[in-house]
């Protein structure tokens, strides 16, 4: 919800920043949850304006 003010729109900015903050918190929580899928992470990152790039590296299990 946005409330218009005579001085401009500082309340709108606060609402938008608050909304972004909530999305960032959800993204951060998902990053910490081992049950979260790559698709879910990608969707949450996109909602925050973040382009998520991942790379998988195979390990041989042998020590050098």
ABEGO torsion letter per residue (X at the ends): XBBBBAAEBAAAAAAAAAAAAAAAAAAAAAAABAABBAAAAAAAAAAAGBBBBBBBBBBAGBBX
